[in-house]
Amino acid sequence: MFFKISRYRKLPDIVTSDAKGRTLQLKPLRLLPEVSGTFRHTIEEVDRLDHLAYKFYKQSRKWWRICDANPEFMCPQALLGKDSIPTIIFTLSREGAIAPWSELTRALSNTVGIENVQLGTDEYSCADIQKVAGPFLFMINSGLVPELENSVLSQSLSALLTQNFVTNGVVFVEDVSIAFAGNDEWSIQDMMTKEVYSIRLESGQLNVYETILRHAWVLAVTHNEMNITAQEINGLIAAFGFDTEQPSRVSRTGKQIIIPRDVLT
């Protein structure tokens, strides 16, 4: 028996047999109908589907009409962002020459309970890399300023500069990128190791400093809360040397859904 407003009431009866050979009368699978609707409702934190159905149709049991009109959501609760498979946004940062982004996403993707992993959002589509001043390393003669200027033009270290770095234990194993940063400061980056060194003209001497690269990006993780918690995911992220801020759950509050006409299909 079905209520007269049931979405299954108008489906035809079919007869089939079960594994034991018994004849059964039942309803077929209900295919999702085409639903038209021009009115849109902006979701609020307190919204419930039965309340919305009563508000628009004066019948709380017609919540399924709203679900029909928004087929991109497989679960009724997901329509309002209240299902048990949320998407969590983690803000990550890590200091070092290279951040193991691919290793992190691969490990998370292979973890039971994690449905999807995505680096970046529409707002933060690529990693932010900042140069952070590191410790002083050594000093070289200020007479090498012309050598630095020529190296910027040629994008290759002169023999004198190379010798000074080697003497102090720094060997560039690949091509280098050399730039003038302004205010009597230059930077040299090893293109293989990604290590960066800052050279500053201070008190008549060229002082060489280690430069630390700070990587920052956001990570969106969709997970089943029945299998793994946000805190456990945070622990997996920390194992790769990333620092995280308090994660935030992607909310559907403020998003719009379609409210269709009250026509029984």
N, C-alpha and C positions, 0 to 999 in steps of 0.2 A: 504494500500500500504506500502511496505517495501523497504528500500534501499537494493541493491543487496548484501551488506556485513552484513545485519541485521542478528542477531542470531535467529530471529523468522521466517525468510523467508522460510526456508526449512521445517518448521513444517507443518503437514497436516491440512487442514481445517476440522472442525467438525461442526455438526449442532445440536443445542439444543434449548430448549424452556425456556422462562423466566417465572416469577411468573404470568404474565398476559396472558400466553399462546401463546406469539408471537414466531415465529421461527426465530432463529438467527444463523448466520454463524460466527464462531470465531476460534481462535487458541487455542490449549490445553496448559496446563501448561508445560513450558519447563523444563525438568529434567536436572540436572547438568551433563554434559558429562564427561567422563574420558579424562583428558588432560595430555599429556606427555610434559616434558620440562626439559632440562638439564642445561639451562643457568639461572644463578641467578643474580639479580640486587640488589645492596646494596642501601637502601633508603637514600636519602638526604633530608634535611629540605625543599628544594624548589620544590621537586617532585610533579607532578600532573599526574593523570592517563592518561589524554588525551595527555599530553606531552610525557609520556613514550610510549604510543601506536604509536605516530608519530615517535618517535626515533627508535623504533624497527620494526614497520610495515609500516611506511610512510603513515599511515592513523589513524588520531586521534580518529575516531569513533570506533576503534577496542579495546578500553580500556577494554571492557567486557571479551576479551580473557584472559587478565591478572587476572581478577577476577575469571574466571573459573578454573584457575590453582592454585588458593590459596583459596580453599573452606572453610578453617577454619575461614575466616572473612565474616560475614554475610552482612556487609555494605561495599560498595566500599571505602568510606572514612576511614573506620577502617583499611583497608589494609595499609594506609599510616600514621595511627595514628592521623587522623584529624577529627574524628567523634565527635558527641556531647555527647558521653558516655565514657569519659576518665577514666583512673585509676590514682589516685593521691596517692603519697607516703607521709605519715606524719611520722616524727621522734618525738617520744613521750618520755617524762621523767616524773618521779613522785617520790617524797620523801615520805617515810613512811614504815611501816612494811610490808604491803601488797598492791599491786597495783590491782585495780578492772578490770583486763583485760576482763574477761568473761562478766561482766556487761556492759562494754563499747561496746564490739562487738555485744552483744544482742540488745542494744538500737539502735545502728547504723543500724543493719540488719532490724529492725522494722520501720525504717524511710522511708517515701515515697520518691522515687527518688534514693535511694541507692540500687544498683543492687547486689553488692557483697562486703564482708568485709573479709579481710584475715590478720591475724597477722603474721608478718615475711616475709622474702623473701629468695631466695636461698643463698644470702650473709649473711643475718641476720636471721637465722632460730630459734633462741631462745633469750629470754630476757637477757640483761646484768644487773647484780645486783652488784653495788659497795657499799662498806662500807664507809660512810662519817663521819668524826669525828664530834661528837655533843658536847653539853655542859657538864661541870663538874657537877656531882651529889653529891657525898659524898666521904669520905675517910675512909679506914679501916686499921688496924694495919699491918705493914709489916711482923710481925711474922707469918702471915697466908700464906706466899709464899709456904711452904711445903704442906699446905692444897690444894692450887691451883694445884700444880704439881700432887698430888695424885688424885685430881678430874679429871684431864685430862686423867689419866690412867683408872679410873673407870667409867668416863662419868656420874658422879653423884656428886652433891654438898655435901660436908661434912656438918655435923651438925653445926660446928662453922661458916662456910661460909654462910650457910642458915640463921643462926641467925643474922649475920651482915647485910645481905640484908633485912631481914624482919624488923629489927630495923630501917632501913632507908626507909621503905615503899615499898620495892620491893619484891613481892611474885611471885614465879614461880609456875604456875598452871599446868604445864605439864612437860614431860621429857625435859632435857636440853642437848645442845651440847656444850662441853667445848674444846677449842683449845688453844695451845700456838702459838702466832703469831710471836715470836722472839723479841729480843731487850727488854726483861723484860716486855712483854705485853701478856695478855691473853684475850680471848673473850668468853662470855657466851651467848648463844641464847636460848630463850624460844621456844620450838618447836611448841607450840600452837599459841602464839601471834606473833611469828617471831621477837619479840623485841630482840635487841642485845646490850650487855653492854661490854665495853672495860675496862680492869683493867690494869693499868700501875704502875710499880714501879718507883716512882719519888721522889727524895730527901728523901729517907728512908721511904716513905709512899706508900701505895697502893691506888691510886686514881681511882675512878670509874667514867667513862664517859658514857653518852648515845651515842649510835652509830646509825646513821640514814642510812637506806638502800635507795639507789637511783636506781630506776628501769628505764631502757631504752630499747626501742624496736621500731620497725617500723610497721606501719599499712598501708596496701594497700586498698584503697576504690574505687570501681568502681561506678560511679554515673551518673545520667542523668542531664546534666547542665540545662535542661529546667525546672526541678523540684527543684533542690537544688544546691547551689553553694559551691565551696571549702571553702569559708569564713564561710558559715553557718555550714558546717561540722566541721570546726575548733572550732566553738562556742559550738557545742555538745560535742566535745572532752574535751574542757576546763571545762565544767560543771562537769566532773568526776575528776577534780583536776589534769589533765595532762597539762604539759607545752609542747608546740609544736614549732618546728622550721618552717621556710618557707616551705610549701609543694612543692613537685616537681611532675610534670606531667610525667607519663611514656611515653617515646618517642619511636617511631619506627625507628628513625634516626639511621643508622648504622646496622639495621637488614636487612635480605635478604628476597626477594620474588622470586617466580619462574616466568620466562618469557617463555611462551610456544612457540612452532612453529606456524607459521601463516597458520593454516589449518582450514578452516571453517567447523564447526560441526553442 
